[in-house]
Amino acid sequence: MPTAAPVRRLDAGHVTELTAVAAELLDLHASATSPALLADLAPVCRRLSPGLREALRPVETADGLFVLRGLSVDDAELGPTPGHWSTVGRAGARWDVVLLLVSTLMGTPIAWDGQQDGRFVHNIVPSPGQETVQIGASSSVLLTPHTEDAFHPGRAHLLLLCCMRNPGRVATTAASIRRTRLSDDDLAELALPVAPILPDDAYADAQRFGGRPAPVPTLHAGEEGLSLRFDPAYTPVEEAGESWRAAYGRLEDELARVSVAVSLEPGDVLVVDNDMVVHGRVPFTARYDGTDRWLKRASVRVPGRRTRPASEAAEHGYGQAAIEAFAS
């Protein structure tokens, strides 16, 4: 069983190529949120060198993740960690573009109309008053291992977390369903649509949606192997039957057994297969002095992927719509 995340290292030439293209795009369009910049992503990526495109290929092992290493962050140039995502402004904008380029090489970046004003790159920082909430802005509690945006059928296939600052080496946790050992009975039980997954606290509009929550399968055995859809903090487990609850508990135990802790360094990009891997974060004490942990997050869909049950197509998604950066 792996005890650490695989590392994929960019060489100096590829780092220079990637960061230079990001800087050129930002100079041309002035803002990392510009629709014109988003439209340029795909054609620009087609011009990147074959070696760089190969280095930035998607996840391809049962671990379901890797750390992309070799990029470096100038801490002084970055400025202080903001106290809330809405106050970031242009801070770290070049990194937004780097992350969008990496995302585009792996698929199609997506945003959500109901989260962080529809931005394609989210800023994950601890925020006063949200220390104990089960969202990325929390700090003092364990962020329970989960599938990103598990409540929605249009959730990302890949999740990218780019580290801007992590002075306390706060660990992100990750566990792959394909490293677990579950009985055939448990696999069959958890493949049944028994309990719904509700919208998390980052989606206030979705939580007010009037449609009835629909139960969804936790596990799915697809063409590419076993996948999962898992968010215990927002799953009303107590409403399910005893045998399903027992199987769900054994799944939690297995995910904990195979979990790895990844302490990202500035410039690292953690690439997570959101169909195979649940991720979380260990607790830490936020200082709110401009030096706190700061990640940038991007979500990616992979066109044509078959890792989810066909029944998801009928879900309402609690009224939330995903926005694609460009036509795939």
C-alpha positions as CSV (number, residue, x, y, z in Angstrom):
1,M,0.0,0.0,0.0
2,P,1.5,3.4,-0.9
3,T,2.5,5.6,2.0
4,A,3.1,8.8,0.0
5,A,1.7,10.5,-3.1
6,P,3.5,9.8,-6.4
7,V,5.5,12.8,-7.6
8,R,5.8,13.9,-11.2
9,R,8.6,16.5,-11.6
10,L,8.7,19.2,-14.3
11,D,12.2,19.9,-15.7
12,A,13.5,23.5,-15.9
13,G,12.7,23.8,-19.6
14,H,9.1,22.8,-19.1
15,V,8.7,25.2,-16.1
16,T,10.0,28.1,-18.2
17,E,7.7,27.2,-21.1
18,L,4.6,27.0,-19.0
19,T,5.2,30.1,-16.9
20,A,6.2,32.2,-19.9
21,V,3.0,31.3,-21.8
22,A,1.0,32.1,-18.6
23,A,2.7,35.5,-18.3
24,E,2.0,36.2,-22.0
25,L,-1.7,35.4,-21.7
26,L,-2.0,37.6,-18.6
27,D,-0.2,40.5,-20.3
28,L,-2.4,40.1,-23.4
29,H,-5.7,39.9,-21.5
30,A,-4.9,41.8,-18.2
31,S,-7.2,39.6,-16.1
32,A,-7.1,35.8,-15.4
33,T,-10.9,35.9,-15.4
34,S,-11.2,37.5,-18.9
35,P,-13.5,35.5,-21.2
36,A,-11.1,36.2,-24.0
37,L,-8.3,34.5,-22.0
38,L,-10.5,31.5,-21.4
39,A,-11.2,31.3,-25.1
40,D,-7.4,31.3,-25.8
41,L,-6.6,28.4,-23.5
42,A,-7.3,25.5,-25.9
43,P,-5.5,27.0,-29.0
44,V,-2.5,28.0,-26.9
45,C,-2.2,24.6,-25.3
46,R,-2.2,23.0,-28.7
47,R,1.0,24.9,-29.4
48,L,2.8,23.8,-26.2
49,S,5.7,21.3,-26.7
50,P,4.9,17.6,-26.9
51,G,7.2,17.0,-23.9
52,L,5.3,19.5,-21.7
53,R,1.9,18.0,-22.8
54,E,3.2,14.5,-21.9
55,A,4.4,15.7,-18.5
56,L,1.0,17.2,-17.8
57,R,-1.1,14.1,-18.8
58,P,-3.9,13.2,-16.4
59,V,-3.7,10.7,-13.6
60,E,-3.1,7.1,-14.8
61,T,-2.5,4.9,-11.8
62,A,-4.7,3.2,-9.1
63,D,-3.4,5.8,-6.6
64,G,-5.6,8.3,-8.4
65,L,-3.4,11.2,-7.7
66,F,0.1,12.7,-8.1
67,V,2.0,15.8,-7.0
68,L,3.3,18.0,-9.9
69,R,6.5,19.5,-8.6
70,G,9.1,21.9,-10.1
71,L,7.2,25.2,-10.1
72,S,8.2,27.8,-7.5
73,V,6.4,30.7,-5.9
74,D,7.9,34.0,-5.0
75,D,6.5,34.6,-1.6
76,A,7.3,38.3,-1.4
77,E,5.7,38.9,-4.8
78,L,2.6,37.0,-3.8
79,G,1.6,39.3,-1.0
80,P,-0.3,38.4,2.2
81,T,-2.8,35.6,2.3
82,P,-6.2,37.2,2.0
83,G,-8.8,36.7,4.8
84,H,-11.5,35.6,2.3
85,W,-11.6,34.5,-1.3
86,S,-13.6,37.6,-2.3
87,T,-10.7,39.9,-1.3
88,V,-8.0,38.2,-3.4
89,G,-8.2,40.6,-6.3
90,R,-5.2,40.1,-8.7
91,A,-3.0,38.4,-6.1
92,G,-1.4,35.3,-7.6
93,A,-3.1,35.9,-11.0
94,R,-0.2,34.4,-12.9
95,W,-0.8,31.2,-10.9
96,D,-4.5,31.3,-11.9
97,V,-3.4,31.2,-15.6
98,V,-0.8,28.4,-14.9
99,L,-3.5,26.3,-13.3
100,L,-5.9,27.0,-16.1
101,L,-3.2,25.9,-18.7
102,V,-2.5,22.7,-16.7
103,S,-6.3,22.1,-16.4
104,T,-6.8,22.6,-20.2
105,L,-4.1,20.0,-21.0
106,M,-6.0,17.5,-18.9
107,G,-9.6,18.3,-20.0
108,T,-12.0,21.2,-19.8
109,P,-11.9,23.6,-16.8
110,I,-15.3,24.2,-15.2
111,A,-16.8,26.8,-12.8
112,W,-20.0,27.0,-10.8
113,D,-22.5,29.8,-11.0
114,G,-23.2,29.5,-7.3
115,Q,-19.6,29.4,-6.0
116,Q,-16.9,32.1,-5.8
117,D,-18.8,34.3,-8.3
118,G,-18.4,31.8,-11.1
119,R,-14.6,31.9,-11.1
120,F,-12.7,29.1,-12.8
121,V,-9.9,29.2,-10.2
122,H,-11.0,29.2,-6.5
123,N,-8.9,30.6,-3.7
124,I,-8.9,28.4,-0.6
125,V,-8.0,30.3,2.5
126,P,-9.0,30.1,6.1
127,S,-11.8,32.6,6.9
128,P,-12.9,34.1,10.2
129,G,-16.2,32.6,11.4
130,Q,-15.9,29.5,9.2
131,E,-13.3,27.6,11.3
132,T,-15.6,24.6,12.0
133,V,-17.6,24.4,8.8
134,Q,-17.1,21.5,6.4
135,I,-15.8,23.6,3.5
136,G,-12.4,24.6,2.3
137,A,-12.5,27.9,4.3
138,S,-12.5,26.0,7.6
139,S,-9.4,25.4,9.7
140,S,-9.8,24.1,13.3
141,V,-11.7,20.9,12.4
142,L,-10.8,17.9,10.3
143,L,-12.1,18.4,6.8
144,T,-13.8,15.1,6.3
145,P,-12.6,13.1,3.3
146,H,-15.0,13.6,0.4
147,T,-15.7,13.7,-3.3
148,E,-15.5,17.3,-4.5
149,D,-19.1,18.6,-5.2
150,A,-20.4,15.1,-4.6
151,F,-24.0,16.4,-4.6
152,H,-23.9,17.3,-8.3
153,P,-23.9,15.0,-11.4
154,G,-21.8,17.4,-13.3
155,R,-19.0,17.5,-10.7
156,A,-15.3,17.5,-11.9
157,H,-13.5,14.4,-13.0
158,L,-10.2,15.9,-11.9
159,L,-9.4,18.3,-9.0
160,L,-6.2,20.4,-9.0
161,L,-4.9,22.1,-5.8
162,C,-2.0,24.5,-6.3
163,C,-0.1,25.5,-3.2
164,M,0.7,29.2,-2.8
165,R,1.7,29.1,0.8
166,N,1.7,26.4,3.5
167,P,4.0,27.5,6.4
168,G,2.8,24.8,8.8
169,R,3.0,22.0,6.2
170,V,-0.7,21.4,6.8
171,A,-1.5,18.0,5.2
172,T,-4.2,17.3,2.5
173,T,-5.4,13.8,3.0
174,A,-6.3,11.5,0.0
175,A,-7.6,7.9,-0.3
176,S,-8.3,5.9,-3.5
177,I,-11.2,3.5,-3.7
178,R,-9.1,1.3,-5.8
179,R,-6.7,0.7,-3.0
180,T,-9.4,-0.5,-0.6
181,R,-10.5,-4.0,0.2
182,L,-14.3,-4.5,0.5
183,S,-16.4,-7.7,0.4
184,D,-18.6,-8.4,-2.5
185,D,-21.6,-7.9,-0.2
186,D,-20.4,-4.4,0.7
187,L,-19.8,-3.5,-2.9
188,A,-23.3,-4.7,-3.9
189,E,-24.9,-2.8,-0.9
190,L,-23.1,0.5,-1.7
191,A,-23.9,0.3,-5.4
192,L,-27.6,0.7,-4.5
193,P,-29.1,4.3,-4.5
194,V,-30.0,4.4,-0.8
195,A,-29.1,7.9,0.6
196,P,-28.9,11.3,-1.1
197,I,-25.9,13.6,-0.9
198,L,-26.9,17.2,0.0
199,P,-25.2,20.4,-1.1
200,D,-22.4,21.6,1.1
201,D,-22.3,24.9,2.9
202,A,-20.4,26.6,0.0
203,Y,-23.6,26.4,-2.0
204,A,-26.2,28.5,-0.3
205,D,-28.5,28.7,-3.3
206,A,-28.4,24.9,-3.8
207,Q,-29.3,24.4,-0.1
208,R,-32.5,26.4,-0.7
209,F,-33.5,24.4,-3.8
210,G,-37.0,23.1,-3.5
211,G,-36.6,19.8,-5.3
212,R,-36.7,16.5,-3.4
213,P,-33.2,15.0,-2.7
214,A,-32.7,11.8,-4.7
215,P,-30.7,8.8,-3.3
216,V,-27.5,8.1,-5.3
217,P,-25.1,5.1,-5.4
218,T,-22.0,5.4,-3.3
219,L,-20.0,3.0,-5.5
220,H,-20.0,2.3,-9.2
221,A,-18.2,-0.5,-11.1
222,G,-17.6,1.1,-14.5
223,E,-15.6,0.3,-17.6
224,E,-12.5,2.0,-16.1
225,G,-12.8,0.3,-12.7
226,L,-14.4,1.1,-9.4
227,S,-15.4,4.8,-8.6
228,L,-17.1,6.4,-5.7
229,R,-19.3,9.4,-4.8
230,F,-18.8,10.1,-1.1
231,D,-19.4,12.9,1.3
232,P,-20.4,11.7,4.8
233,A,-20.6,15.2,6.2
234,Y,-23.6,15.9,3.9
235,T,-25.1,12.4,3.7
236,P,-28.1,11.6,6.0
237,V,-26.7,8.2,6.8
238,E,-28.9,7.8,9.8
239,E,-32.0,7.6,7.5
240,A,-30.7,4.5,5.8
241,G,-31.1,0.8,6.8
242,E,-28.8,-1.0,9.2
243,S,-27.0,-3.1,6.6
244,W,-26.3,-0.2,4.3
245,R,-25.0,1.9,7.3
246,A,-22.7,-0.9,8.3
247,A,-21.3,-1.2,4.7
248,Y,-20.9,2.6,4.6
249,G,-19.0,2.5,7.9
250,R,-16.7,-0.2,6.6
251,L,-16.0,1.9,3.5
252,E,-15.1,4.8,5.7
253,D,-12.7,2.5,7.7
254,E,-11.1,1.3,4.5
255,L,-10.6,4.7,3.1
256,A,-9.0,5.8,6.4
257,R,-6.7,2.7,6.2
258,V,-5.4,3.6,2.7
259,S,-5.2,7.3,3.2
260,V,-2.1,9.2,2.5
261,A,-1.1,12.7,3.9
262,V,0.3,15.2,1.3
263,S,2.0,18.3,2.7
264,L,2.2,20.6,-0.3
265,E,5.1,23.0,-0.8
266,P,4.7,26.3,-2.6
267,G,4.4,25.7,-6.3
268,D,3.2,22.1,-5.9
269,V,0.1,21.1,-7.8
270,L,-1.8,18.1,-6.4
271,V,-3.8,16.4,-9.1
272,V,-6.7,14.2,-7.8
273,D,-9.0,11.9,-9.8
274,N,-12.3,13.0,-8.3
275,D,-14.0,9.7,-9.3
276,M,-11.4,7.5,-7.6
277,V,-10.1,9.6,-4.7
278,V,-11.6,11.3,-1.7
279,H,-9.7,14.2,-0.2
280,G,-9.7,16.2,3.0
281,R,-7.5,18.2,5.3
282,V,-6.1,17.9,8.8
283,P,-7.0,20.6,11.3
284,F,-4.8,23.7,11.9
285,T,-4.9,26.9,13.7
286,A,-5.4,29.9,11.5
287,R,-3.5,33.1,12.4
288,Y,-5.2,35.6,10.1
289,D,-2.0,37.6,9.9
290,G,-1.3,37.3,6.2
291,T,0.8,34.1,6.4
292,D,-1.8,31.4,6.5
293,R,-2.2,28.4,4.2
294,W,-3.4,29.4,0.7
295,L,-4.3,27.1,-2.1
296,K,-5.7,27.7,-5.6
297,R,-8.2,25.1,-6.9
298,A,-9.4,24.2,-10.4
299,S,-12.0,21.7,-11.5
300,V,-11.7,19.8,-14.7
301,R,-14.1,17.6,-16.8
302,V,-12.7,15.0,-19.1
303,P,-14.8,14.7,-22.2
304,G,-16.0,11.2,-23.0
305,R,-15.1,9.7,-19.7
306,R,-17.2,6.7,-18.5
307,T,-16.8,6.5,-14.7
308,R,-20.3,7.2,-13.6
309,P,-23.7,5.5,-13.8
310,A,-26.1,6.6,-16.5
311,S,-28.7,7.3,-13.9
312,E,-26.9,10.5,-13.0
313,A,-28.2,12.2,-16.1
314,A,-31.7,12.5,-14.6
315,E,-30.6,14.4,-11.5
316,H,-31.6,18.0,-10.9
317,G,-28.2,19.0,-9.3
318,Y,-30.1,21.2,-6.8
319,G,-30.4,23.9,-9.4
320,Q,-26.7,24.4,-9.8
321,A,-25.2,24.8,-13.3
322,A,-21.6,24.2,-14.2
323,I,-19.9,26.5,-16.7
324,E,-17.3,25.3,-19.1
325,A,-14.3,27.5,-19.9
326,F,-14.6,26.8,-23.7
327,A,-16.5,24.4,-26.0
328,S,-14.9,21.0,-25.8
